[in-house]
Each structure stands twice: as C-alpha cells, then as structure tokens.
Amino acid sequence: MNLAEIEAVKARAVASAMDAANAQDIEAVRIEYLGRKGLLPQIMKGLKDVAPEDRAAVGQGANALKNALNAALEKRLSELKANATHEGAPSAFDATLPGRWRACGTMHPISLVIEEAVRIFSRIGFTVAEGPDVETGYRNFEALNTPDYHPSLDNQDTFWLESGELLRTQTSPVQIRVMEKQPPPVRIVTPGRCYRRDTTDATHSANFHQIEGLYVDTDVSLADLKGTLAYFAQQMMGPDVNVRFRPHFFPFTEPSVECDFTCHVCLGKGCRVCKQSGWIEIAGAGMVDPRVFERVGYDAEAVTGYAFGMGIERIAMIKYGVPDIRMLYDNDVRFLTQFR
Ligand code: PHE
C-alpha cells in the first residue's frame, strides 16, 4: 500500500468510527482495522514489499492511521456515553426491557392488627390513648388495686428499673392516666408495648403488645361489654364468630371474666387450632372495680365502666395462622412480605 492508499483507509476508518451507534459498533470498527487480523497488521506486514526509499513514510502513515483511529474511537465512545445520560437518546433507552420491580415495604402483622383493631373500635366511638412504656409502680399496680404481695410485682415477673419505676406489664396503667386527667365519660382503646420476664418460647415473648379498652359512663353494664367484644370478634375474625365469658379474677375488675372467641377455623366444631374445644381464649375483661374509680377521684357511686385487654400477637397468630410468636420478631422478609 502506498501513502495515498493509507490516507484513504485512514479517512474511511475514522468516518466509520464516528458513525458508530453504540459500543458494539465501536468494537467492530476497532477489530476491522486494528484487530489481529485487521487491516493495519496487513499494512505492517506489507511494509517489507514497499520500496526502501518509501518505507519510512509509509510506516509513519500506518502509525498515523492507528493513532487517528484510536483517537476517533475514544472520542466517539465518550460522545455515546454522554448521550446515554440524555433522555431520548436512542442508544440509552430500550423499551423492550422488562420493567424494574421496586421493592416496596409492607406493614408488619402486629401493626396491621393494631390498625385494624383501632379502626373497628373507632367505628363505635372509641378514641386512641397512649402511655409510656416506662411506668410507675403506682399506675401499673397500686392504682389498679393490685396489692403489693401480688405475684406479678415479683422480680421474676416484672422488669424493675433502678429508678424504682418499671417496664409496664400491661396496658391497663393507661386507664389510670386517662382517668386521672379527664372526667367521665371515657371511651378509649390503648394499643402499646408491654414487658414481662417471660422466657421466650413459641407462645411467649418478654416484649409483646396489648390493646386495652375502657368505657366509663353512667349505667355501663356487663352486657355492654359482651356486645362490644362480640362486635369486635366478628369484625376482626369473621361474621360467624361469637364470644363467651368465663368467670376469672383481675384485681382491677369485679366481676372479672375471660373472653373466648369461637374458633374462626372450625366455627366451634373443634379442630387443631382451638385444640378441639371450639373456642379460643382472647381477652381479659370485667367491670371496673369501684376502688379503681376512687383512686382516680371518680364518684364510684355515680359511674360504672368496663375494661378489657387482649394480646395483639395472639390475635395476629390466630388470624394469620402464625405458629410461633418468634416469627413476628425475626424480621425475615420472606415472612413479612406475605402481609400485603
Ligand atoms: N391487664 C390484663 C392482663 O394483662 C387484662 C385486662 C385488662 C383484664 C382490662 C381486665 C380488664 O392480663
């Protein structure tokens, strides 16, 4: 090849470099001219056949071709990269690519149950009240008519703090906080965290959640309590779910009951979920003990009230069929993303 031919090749090579539409094109041009079997190595090989007096000039021409083409390829590549960041650049947008899935957070089952319970109670006039996790012994026990020899005050059951305060063992102290502050009538639900020195197993956790209800007014009766819990049971677990009361004891209610819901899986026939009994224990409840009213300065002769408390985890486990309470705290996304 003589110098003129090399110049022509150079012009062609640089032109096709500048025409490249994408990175593959650029690579193709590079291979065509500079690759091992490309045009430039052939020119170099042919140098020995060039007349000795022209050889230096032809060699320089070949070098110039190589440098010019490399520069052109580099320039074009950076042009393409710059274009790719501009919207509408043909090489940057591929409408045939599948869309990217945006990972979207889900509500935690405990939050779901709290939110739904609050919604259900708000429809019949309850508002939400909250209290702190760190409580006084007075509000957690004494004001709730719990004598200081009661086993729940024991170090083995309650997390006492060095300050003499404690981590509340139930949401009931929020009843006291609300009644200390406002006169009757009161109609509140209080969702929140509770703490007990329980050893963790499939159904126990040292940290759990309750939702408490309190209704104080003139002429509130046990029948009102039962109606309210039946309404809640049906809204939360299904229209065919019913409730039953069993006598129980709590220091701050009299009479006290434990409230069972019809097993929503077998609707009372008996199955594995309800251990063949047809019922599932859900809530503690009762009529507010007059001594509690006296503590907060209410006229115990004039008002009556009911209170109930239930475990959020328990409802979540039953409602969603979660076999082990620890699954609610493991934060395994494979578990959590099932609650949409
Ligand atoms: N606080 C009780 C408990 O944790 C539940 C309860 C609340 C019982 C309100 C009666 C009235 O077991």
Boltz pocket constraint, residues with backbone or C-beta under 6 A from the ligand:
constraints:
  - pocket:
      binder: B
      contacts: [[A, 169], [A, 170], [A, 171], [A, 172], [A, 212], [A, 213], [A, 250], [A, 253], [A, 257], [A, 284], [A, 285], [A, 286], [A, 307], [A, 308], [A, 309], [A, 310]]
      max_distance: 6.0
